[in-house]
Amino acid sequence: MSVLALYSIKGGVGKTASAVNLSLLAAREGARTLLCDLDPQGAATFHFRVRTSVPGGAKRLLRREDALSEAVKATDFEHLDLLPADFSYRHFDVRLDREPKPGQGLAERIAAMGSQYEQILLDCAPGASLVSENVFVAADALLVPAIPTVLSLRTLARLLQHLQERAAPPPRVLPFFTMVDRRKALHRKVCAWAAAHDLGFLDTRVPYSSTVELMSVRRAPLAAFAPGSPPARAYADLWTEIRARLQAPPRRAADPADVQAILTDLRGAGGR
């Protein structure tokens, strides 16, 4: 079993779009796949036309060993199941804080699903919390979407710094650029800087496209209604690259100092 978490401290960077599209790509390869929607907003659940409701909510998921399995729903796609979101997930931190092992309670529930699934993806809410700490324990790798802008890179640097400061071994971090608009000088500059300095970013960049916004209208992943679109092709390339990167020996990891160097360079150039 492999567990991949779509995670970022910052919101609005494309976590859910990436989780929805990558989970379908994994399932279409024949892997028994589970997407866990851990965000109380429930956007991933909405995209798969599943009701955002889990009986007993966050409390039951943590207290009963079989609760997570019982809450899983099938999607319209072969080999792909979904753990729906529930609005009670907004209390996950409170519930975890009451557990004997606050930093591992949810991670243990996810690990227990390994006998049923070959691939698990976690769509995480933005922010830093006890849920995040559980994600760091559960995940084999963090897939971190980042828009090539100052604020997005700043939060990436903060995440990398936090992972270095934790006592536990960190998961692999695979950042990648999303919503890339080649018409914007800042986007071009950041992407070129990252490519030139080998910062650990994945090579594939997901372009900005209104087609991605149509996912919430069609309530489906891109591969289901726009398989030939540029973002759909980008996600297919991204999934291929992720699998190859995870199977290969670890490369140089992204480092907070590297990301800070981009920000310093951008400030020196006035953001141009």
KESEZA-76768 format. One line per field, with one value per residue (C-alpha): residue number from 1; residue in one letter; z, x, y. Coordinates in steps of 0.1 Angstrom, whole numbers, plus 5000, padded with zeros to 4 digits. Each point is the difference from the previous one (the first is absolute). Example, Ala and Ser with C-alpha at 12.3 -4.5 7.8 and 13.67 -1.06 7.14 Angstrom:
residues 2
i: (1 | 2)
aa: (A | S)
Z: (5078 | 4993)
X: (5123 | 5014)
Y: (4955 | 5034)
This chain:
residues 272
i: (1 | 2 | 3 | 4 | 5 | 6 | 7 | 8 | 9 | 10 | 11 | 12 | 13 | 14 | 15 | 16 | 17 | 18 | 19 | 20 | 21 | 22 | 23 | 24 | 25 | 26 | 27 | 28 | 29 | 30 | 31 | 32 | 33 | 34 | 35 | 36 | 37 | 38 | 39 | 40 | 41 | 42 | 43 | 44 | 45 | 46 | 47 | 48 | 49 | 50 | 51 | 52 | 53 | 54 | 55 | 56 | 57 | 58 | 59 | 60 | 61 | 62 | 63 | 64 | 65 | 66 | 67 | 68 | 69 | 70 | 71 | 72 | 73 | 74 | 75 | 76 | 77 | 78 | 79 | 80 | 81 | 82 | 83 | 84 | 85 | 86 | 87 | 88 | 89 | 90 | 91 | 92 | 93 | 94 | 95 | 96 | 97 | 98 | 99 | 100 | 101 | 102 | 103 | 104 | 105 | 106 | 107 | 108 | 109 | 110 | 111 | 112 | 113 | 114 | 115 | 116 | 117 | 118 | 119 | 120 | 121 | 122 | 123 | 124 | 125 | 126 | 127 | 128 | 129 | 130 | 131 | 132 | 133 | 134 | 135 | 136 | 137 | 138 | 139 | 140 | 141 | 142 | 143 | 144 | 145 | 146 | 147 | 148 | 149 | 150 | 151 | 152 | 153 | 154 | 155 | 156 | 157 | 158 | 159 | 160 | 161 | 162 | 163 | 164 | 165 | 166 | 167 | 168 | 169 | 170 | 171 | 172 | 173 | 174 | 175 | 176 | 177 | 178 | 179 | 180 | 181 | 182 | 183 | 184 | 185 | 186 | 187 | 188 | 189 | 190 | 191 | 192 | 193 | 194 | 195 | 196 | 197 | 198 | 199 | 200 | 201 | 202 | 203 | 204 | 205 | 206 | 207 | 208 | 209 | 210 | 211 | 212 | 213 | 214 | 215 | 216 | 217 | 218 | 219 | 220 | 221 | 222 | 223 | 224 | 225 | 226 | 227 | 228 | 229 | 230 | 231 | 232 | 233 | 234 | 235 | 236 | 237 | 238 | 239 | 240 | 241 | 242 | 243 | 244 | 245 | 246 | 247 | 248 | 249 | 250 | 251 | 252 | 253 | 254 | 255 | 256 | 257 | 258 | 259 | 260 | 261 | 262 | 263 | 264 | 265 | 266 | 267 | 268 | 269 | 270 | 271 | 272)
aa: (M | S | V | L | A | L | Y | S | I | K | G | G | V | G | K | T | A | S | A | V | N | L | S | L | L | A | A | R | E | G | A | R | T | L | L | C | D | L | D | P | Q | G | A | A | T | F | H | F | R | V | R | T | S | V | P | G | G | A | K | R | L | L | R | R | E | D | A | L | S | E | A | V | K | A | T | D | F | E | H | L | D | L | L | P | A | D | F | S | Y | R | H | F | D | V | R | L | D | R | E | P | K | P | G | Q | G | L | A | E | R | I | A | A | M | G | S | Q | Y | E | Q | I | L | L | D | C | A | P | G | A | S | L | V | S | E | N | V | F | V | A | A | D | A | L | L | V | P | A | I | P | T | V | L | S | L | R | T | L | A | R | L | L | Q | H | L | Q | E | R | A | A | P | P | P | R | V | L | P | F | F | T | M | V | D | R | R | K | A | L | H | R | K | V | C | A | W | A | A | A | H | D | L | G | F | L | D | T | R | V | P | Y | S | S | T | V | E | L | M | S | V | R | R | A | P | L | A | A | F | A | P | G | S | P | P | A | R | A | Y | A | D | L | W | T | E | I | R | A | R | L | Q | A | P | P | R | R | A | A | D | P | A | D | V | Q | A | I | L | T | D | L | R | G | A | G | G | R)
Z: (5000 | 4992 | 5018 | 4982 | 5016 | 4980 | 5026 | 5004 | 5028 | 4975 | 4985 | 4964 | 4985 | 4983 | 5026 | 4993 | 4962 | 5002 | 5024 | 4979 | 4968 | 5013 | 5018 | 4968 | 4981 | 5027 | 4998 | 4962 | 5003 | 5018 | 5035 | 5027 | 5010 | 5029 | 5001 | 5036 | 5000 | 5033 | 4993 | 5017 | 4969 | 4982 | 4965 | 4989 | 5012 | 4980 | 4969 | 5002 | 5006 | 5035 | 5029 | 5026 | 5030 | 5023 | 5027 | 5034 | 4983 | 5012 | 5034 | 4988 | 4974 | 5028 | 5026 | 4980 | 4981 | 4972 | 4997 | 4972 | 4979 | 5006 | 4989 | 4966 | 4970 | 4964 | 4972 | 4964 | 4990 | 5002 | 5027 | 5016 | 5034 | 5021 | 5037 | 5000 | 5017 | 5030 | 5015 | 5034 | 4987 | 5011 | 5035 | 4991 | 5019 | 5032 | 4996 | 4993 | 5030 | 5023 | 4985 | 5018 | 4970 | 4985 | 4972 | 4989 | 5005 | 4965 | 4985 | 5015 | 4986 | 4965 | 5003 | 5009 | 4965 | 4984 | 4998 | 4978 | 4977 | 4980 | 4998 | 5025 | 4993 | 5026 | 4991 | 5029 | 5013 | 5000 | 5032 | 5026 | 5027 | 5017 | 4969 | 4981 | 5025 | 4994 | 4962 | 5004 | 5018 | 4976 | 4967 | 4981 | 4981 | 5001 | 4966 | 5005 | 4974 | 4997 | 4978 | 4988 | 5021 | 5031 | 5026 | 4987 | 5001 | 5034 | 5015 | 4983 | 5017 | 5033 | 4995 | 4991 | 5031 | 5023 | 4986 | 5007 | 5036 | 5008 | 5020 | 4978 | 4966 | 4974 | 4970 | 4966 | 4987 | 4963 | 4992 | 4966 | 4983 | 4993 | 4983 | 4980 | 4977 | 4975 | 4992 | 5034 | 5003 | 5037 | 4992 | 4972 | 5023 | 5029 | 4978 | 4983 | 5033 | 5014 | 4969 | 4999 | 5037 | 5005 | 5030 | 5001 | 4982 | 4976 | 4964 | 4990 | 5003 | 5000 | 4979 | 5009 | 4982 | 5002 | 4992 | 5036 | 5013 | 4979 | 5022 | 5026 | 4974 | 4985 | 5034 | 4985 | 4995 | 4969 | 4985 | 5000 | 4980 | 4985 | 4996 | 4972 | 5018 | 5010 | 5037 | 4996 | 4981 | 5026 | 5028 | 4981 | 4996 | 5037 | 5011 | 4978 | 5015 | 5036 | 4995 | 4984 | 5027 | 5029 | 4984 | 4994 | 5027 | 5018 | 4982 | 5017 | 5021 | 5000 | 5027 | 5017 | 4993 | 4963 | 5000 | 5020 | 4973 | 4974 | 5021 | 5006 | 4963 | 4991 | 5025 | 4986 | 4965 | 5011 | 4992 | 4963)
X: (5000 | 5011 | 4986 | 5003 | 4987 | 4990 | 5010 | 5009 | 4997 | 4986 | 4965 | 4990 | 5031 | 4983 | 5001 | 4965 | 5002 | 5033 | 4986 | 4969 | 5019 | 5029 | 4977 | 4982 | 5032 | 5012 | 4968 | 5001 | 5033 | 4981 | 5012 | 4973 | 4999 | 4985 | 4997 | 4995 | 4984 | 5013 | 4988 | 4967 | 4992 | 4995 | 5010 | 5015 | 4969 | 4979 | 5020 | 4992 | 4963 | 5001 | 4981 | 5022 | 4989 | 5017 | 4979 | 5014 | 5024 | 5036 | 4994 | 4988 | 5028 | 5026 | 4982 | 4990 | 5026 | 4975 | 4984 | 5022 | 4993 | 4963 | 4999 | 5017 | 4978 | 5004 | 5004 | 4988 | 5035 | 5013 | 5026 | 4995 | 4983 | 4996 | 5000 | 4975 | 5006 | 4977 | 4996 | 5010 | 5035 | 5004 | 5003 | 5026 | 5027 | 4979 | 4992 | 5036 | 5012 | 4979 | 5016 | 5028 | 5022 | 4988 | 5026 | 4992 | 4964 | 4988 | 5032 | 4994 | 4964 | 5014 | 5028 | 4974 | 4985 | 5031 | 4986 | 4972 | 5017 | 5032 | 4999 | 4986 | 4999 | 4992 | 4984 | 5009 | 4986 | 5024 | 5017 | 5023 | 4983 | 4999 | 4984 | 5031 | 5022 | 4980 | 5004 | 5037 | 5001 | 4976 | 5014 | 5028 | 5003 | 4985 | 4989 | 5001 | 4984 | 5014 | 4990 | 5031 | 4994 | 5017 | 4973 | 4997 | 5038 | 5002 | 4976 | 5020 | 5031 | 4983 | 4987 | 5035 | 5015 | 4974 | 5006 | 5038 | 4993 | 4977 | 5016 | 4984 | 5015 | 4981 | 4982 | 5014 | 4989 | 4992 | 4989 | 4987 | 4987 | 4963 | 4979 | 5030 | 4992 | 5028 | 4986 | 5012 | 5036 | 5001 | 4988 | 5026 | 5028 | 4992 | 4997 | 5032 | 5018 | 4988 | 5010 | 5035 | 5008 | 4986 | 4979 | 4983 | 4969 | 4983 | 5006 | 4964 | 4980 | 4963 | 4988 | 4974 | 4968 | 4963 | 4995 | 5011 | 4972 | 4975 | 5008 | 4976 | 4973 | 5003 | 5008 | 5026 | 5038 | 5015 | 5007 | 4963 | 4988 | 5031 | 5027 | 5018 | 5001 | 5034 | 4994 | 4988 | 5032 | 5020 | 4985 | 5006 | 5037 | 5001 | 4987 | 5026 | 5027 | 4989 | 5000 | 5034 | 5014 | 4987 | 5015 | 5034 | 5026 | 4993 | 5013 | 5010 | 4971 | 4985 | 5015 | 4986 | 5032 | 4996 | 4965 | 5011 | 5026 | 4973 | 4982 | 5031 | 5008 | 4965 | 5001 | 5034 | 4985 | 4968 | 4980 | 5006)
Y: (5000 | 5035 | 5031 | 5034 | 5032 | 5031 | 5025 | 5037 | 5024 | 5025 | 4997 | 5006 | 4983 | 4971 | 4972 | 4987 | 5002 | 4981 | 4974 | 4994 | 4997 | 4979 | 4976 | 4991 | 4996 | 4976 | 4980 | 4998 | 4982 | 4973 | 5008 | 4997 | 5037 | 5019 | 5038 | 5013 | 5035 | 5014 | 5035 | 5010 | 5021 | 4967 | 5012 | 4967 | 4982 | 5024 | 4993 | 4963 | 5005 | 4985 | 5014 | 5018 | 4980 | 4975 | 4983 | 5010 | 5024 | 5006 | 4986 | 4966 | 4998 | 5003 | 4979 | 4969 | 4980 | 4990 | 5034 | 5012 | 4969 | 5002 | 5037 | 4994 | 5004 | 4988 | 5026 | 4997 | 4989 | 4965 | 4993 | 5034 | 5004 | 5031 | 5008 | 5029 | 5033 | 5009 | 5035 | 4985 | 4997 | 5036 | 4985 | 4974 | 5019 | 5001 | 4963 | 4991 | 5020 | 4977 | 4968 | 4982 | 5006 | 5033 | 5000 | 4965 | 4992 | 5009 | 4987 | 4965 | 4999 | 5008 | 4974 | 4974 | 5004 | 4987 | 4965 | 5012 | 5026 | 5002 | 5038 | 5025 | 5037 | 5026 | 5033 | 5022 | 5032 | 5030 | 5011 | 4985 | 4979 | 4966 | 4986 | 5012 | 4982 | 4968 | 5005 | 5003 | 4966 | 4983 | 5012 | 4984 | 5033 | 5035 | 5013 | 5038 | 5021 | 5035 | 5029 | 5018 | 5031 | 5014 | 4991 | 4964 | 4996 | 5016 | 4974 | 4972 | 5012 | 5001 | 4964 | 4988 | 5017 | 4984 | 4965 | 5005 | 5011 | 4970 | 4972 | 4973 | 4992 | 5020 | 4986 | 5007 | 5033 | 5004 | 5036 | 5009 | 5031 | 5005 | 5027 | 5010 | 5029 | 5005 | 5035 | 5011 | 5011 | 4989 | 4965 | 4996 | 5013 | 4977 | 4969 | 5008 | 5006 | 4967 | 4981 | 5016 | 4993 | 4964 | 5008 | 4966 | 5012 | 4975 | 5010 | 4999 | 5032 | 5002 | 5030 | 5024 | 4991 | 5008 | 4963 | 4991 | 5023 | 4979 | 4970 | 5014 | 5006 | 4965 | 4985 | 4978 | 4997 | 5015 | 4965 | 4993 | 5030 | 5018 | 4973 | 5019 | 5034 | 5014 | 4997 | 4964 | 4991 | 5018 | 4980 | 4968 | 5010 | 5010 | 4966 | 4982 | 5022 | 4994 | 4963 | 5001 | 5023 | 4977 | 4969 | 5016 | 5007 | 5033 | 5030 | 5032 | 5012 | 5035 | 5021 | 5031 | 5019 | 4993 | 5014 | 5030 | 5006 | 5003 | 5025 | 5020 | 5000 | 5011 | 5029 | 5011 | 5000 | 5018 | 4970 | 5003)
